[in-house]
Amino acid sequence: MHKYSELITRCTSFTLTTLSEAYEKTTTALQTSGATPLVKTLQVIQLQKAIMVIGMFSLFEAMLQDELKCRDGFKEAKIILKKNNNSDLCDKFVDLELSINVLKHGKGKSYNA
């Protein structure tokens, strides 16, 4: 079996390509029709992207926990980044983490941050 990280890359690429094609097809059709199913298709595409991002981020967390042999992979990753003077990358990671939490939970602590 292929490495898990390679499969994730292929899966992400496949999903984004397929969603992009559906988006293009749907927006083209919307140029001549405002049919409800077309609008719903765009909503489905956006929801599917959110689901994929949340899922991939969760898988990444599981991989970090496994690789770093820890309970909280994100916390450990941030510690490692800071120790190695990668504060900018750590800040970007925190922004991504907060964004994913907003996708999952909506308004709240992460949204306010």
C-alpha positions as CSV (number, residue, x, y, z in Angstrom):
1,M,0.0,0.0,0.0
2,H,1.2,3.5,-0.7
3,K,2.2,5.9,2.0
4,Y,-0.7,7.5,3.8
5,S,0.6,11.0,3.2
6,E,0.8,10.3,-0.6
7,L,-2.8,9.0,-0.6
8,I,-4.0,12.1,1.2
9,T,-2.3,14.3,-1.4
10,R,-3.9,12.4,-4.3
11,C,-7.3,12.4,-2.5
12,T,-7.2,16.1,-2.0
13,S,-6.1,16.8,-5.6
14,F,-8.8,14.5,-6.9
15,T,-11.6,16.1,-4.8
16,L,-10.6,19.7,-5.5
17,T,-10.3,19.0,-9.3
18,T,-13.7,17.3,-9.3
19,L,-15.3,20.1,-7.3
20,S,-13.7,22.7,-9.6
21,E,-15.1,21.0,-12.7
22,A,-18.5,20.9,-11.1
23,Y,-18.3,24.6,-10.1
24,E,-17.3,25.6,-13.6
25,K,-20.1,23.6,-15.2
26,T,-22.6,25.0,-12.7
27,T,-21.6,28.6,-13.0
28,T,-21.7,28.3,-16.8
29,A,-25.3,26.9,-16.6
30,L,-26.2,29.7,-14.2
31,Q,-25.5,32.2,-17.0
32,T,-28.7,31.2,-18.7
33,S,-30.8,29.8,-15.9
34,G,-31.3,30.7,-12.2
35,A,-32.7,27.3,-11.4
36,T,-32.8,26.3,-7.8
37,P,-30.9,23.0,-8.3
38,L,-28.0,24.9,-9.8
39,V,-27.8,27.2,-6.8
40,K,-28.1,24.2,-4.5
41,T,-25.2,22.6,-6.4
42,L,-23.0,25.6,-5.6
43,Q,-24.0,25.4,-2.0
44,V,-23.1,21.6,-2.0
45,I,-19.7,22.4,-3.5
46,Q,-18.9,24.9,-0.8
47,L,-20.1,22.5,1.9
48,Q,-18.1,19.7,0.5
49,K,-14.9,21.8,0.5
50,A,-15.5,22.7,4.1
51,I,-16.0,19.0,5.0
52,M,-12.8,18.1,3.2
53,V,-10.7,20.7,4.9
54,I,-12.0,19.8,8.3
55,G,-11.4,16.2,7.6
56,M,-7.9,16.7,6.3
57,F,-7.0,18.8,9.2
58,S,-8.2,16.2,11.6
59,L,-6.2,13.5,9.7
60,F,-3.2,15.8,9.9
61,E,-3.7,16.1,13.7
62,A,-3.8,12.3,14.0
63,M,-0.6,11.9,11.9
64,L,1.1,14.5,14.2
65,Q,0.0,12.6,17.3
66,D,1.3,9.4,15.8
67,E,4.6,10.8,14.6
68,L,5.3,12.9,17.7
69,K,4.0,10.2,20.0
70,C,1.9,12.7,21.9
71,R,-1.7,13.3,22.9
72,D,-2.1,16.8,21.4
73,G,-0.3,17.0,18.1
74,F,-1.1,20.6,17.4
75,K,0.2,21.8,20.8
76,E,3.4,19.8,20.3
77,A,3.9,21.1,16.8
78,K,3.6,24.7,18.0
79,I,6.2,24.0,20.7
80,I,8.6,22.5,18.1
81,L,8.0,25.4,15.7
82,K,8.7,28.0,18.4
83,K,11.8,26.2,19.7
84,N,13.2,26.2,16.1
85,N,12.6,29.9,15.6
86,N,9.7,29.4,13.2
87,S,7.4,31.9,14.8
88,D,5.9,33.1,11.5
89,L,5.0,29.5,10.5
90,C,3.6,28.9,14.0
91,D,1.4,32.0,13.7
92,K,0.1,30.8,10.3
93,F,-0.6,27.4,11.8
94,V,-2.5,29.0,14.6
95,D,-4.5,31.0,12.1
96,L,-5.3,27.8,10.2
97,E,-6.3,26.0,13.3
98,L,-8.6,28.9,14.3
99,S,-10.2,28.9,10.8
100,I,-10.9,25.2,10.9
101,N,-12.5,25.6,14.3
102,V,-14.7,28.4,13.0
103,L,-15.8,26.1,10.1
104,K,-16.6,23.4,12.6
105,H,-18.3,25.4,15.3
106,G,-19.2,28.8,13.9
107,K,-19.0,31.8,16.2
108,G,-17.3,31.4,19.4
109,K,-13.8,31.6,21.0
110,S,-11.9,30.8,17.7
111,Y,-14.1,33.2,15.7
112,N,-13.4,36.0,18.2
113,A,-9.7,35.3,18.1
